[in-house]
Amino acid sequence: MGIRFLSLVPHAKQILKMQSGFTKNQLDVPKGHVAVYVGEIQRKRFVVPISYLNHPSFQQLLSHAEEKFGFHHPQGGLTIPCKEDAFIDLTSRLQVS
């Protein structure tokens, strides 16, 4: 047990930095929402309600993202490769529903 602990000591600073960055990013996303990056070339960050993830139109976007990126998203978060205008149009229609 002591040997494992000693092997983690040199990496403790990196672990703490990763955790503090993670919680910092969590703070700017309200509970019940998720951050997504939208755009084909240049990406913009949007925060949307989690309920959108169940909507069939939004799931089509997610399927397209899965085809393009798999589980590797270059922004570090969920990346949706569509035009920003199309995404805004879709989410505004979802808000009305």
N, C-alpha and C positions, 0 to 999 in steps of 0.2 A: 504494500500500500504506500509506504513512504517513497519508494522508488518512482511510482507513477506521479505522485505529487511533485517531486523534485524535477521530473522531466517536463512538467507543465509550467514551472516557474519562468523559464525564459520566454515562453509564449503568452504569459499572462497579460502583458501590455497590449499585444495584438488582439487578444480575446476581448479585453475591456473596450478597446477602440471599436471593434466590430459591434459589440452590444450597445455602446452609447450611440453609434450612428444609426443602428436599427431602431432604437427607441425614439431617437430624434425624428426620423422619417415617419414613424407611427403617429407622432403627435400632430402632424399637419394633415392627417387623414382622419376625419371624424368617424366615430364608431358607426358601424353599419354601412360604411362606404369602402371603395377600393380605388386606388390610383391606377390609371392606365395612361400609356403613351400612345398618341395617335399621330399618324402621318406616314407618307410614303418615303420621303427623303429626310426632311427635317421634322422632328417629332415634338409635339406639345403635350404637356401633362394635363390630364383631366381627372377630377375626382367624381365618381358616380356612385349612386346607391347600389348596394349588393343585389337588390331585387332585380336590377336590370340583367344580371347574369342568367336569369331563368327565362327571359323573353326570347322567343324564337328568332327574331331579327338580330338580337345581340349575339345569340349563339352562333349565327352564321358568321358574324365577324370573328368570333373566337375560333371557329373552325378554320377560317382563312388564316388567322394568326398561327394556329397549330401547324397548318400545312407549310407555311413559310418559315417559321422559326423553331418548331418543335418545342422543346423545353428550354432552349437557349434564347433568351430575350436580351438583345444588346443593351438596352437601357437599364437592365437590372430589375425591371418590373414588367408587368404585362404590357406587351407592345402590340398594337393593332395597326396593321399596314393598310390603311384606307385614307382617303382624302379627308382632311379636317372638316370641310363643309358637309360631307356626307355623314360623318360621325355626329356633328352638331344637329343636323336635320333629324337623324334617327333618335338621338337622346331627347330632343325637344318633343318628338311624337310620343316617346315613352312617358314623358312627364305628364302629358295630357291624359293618357290612358288610366 
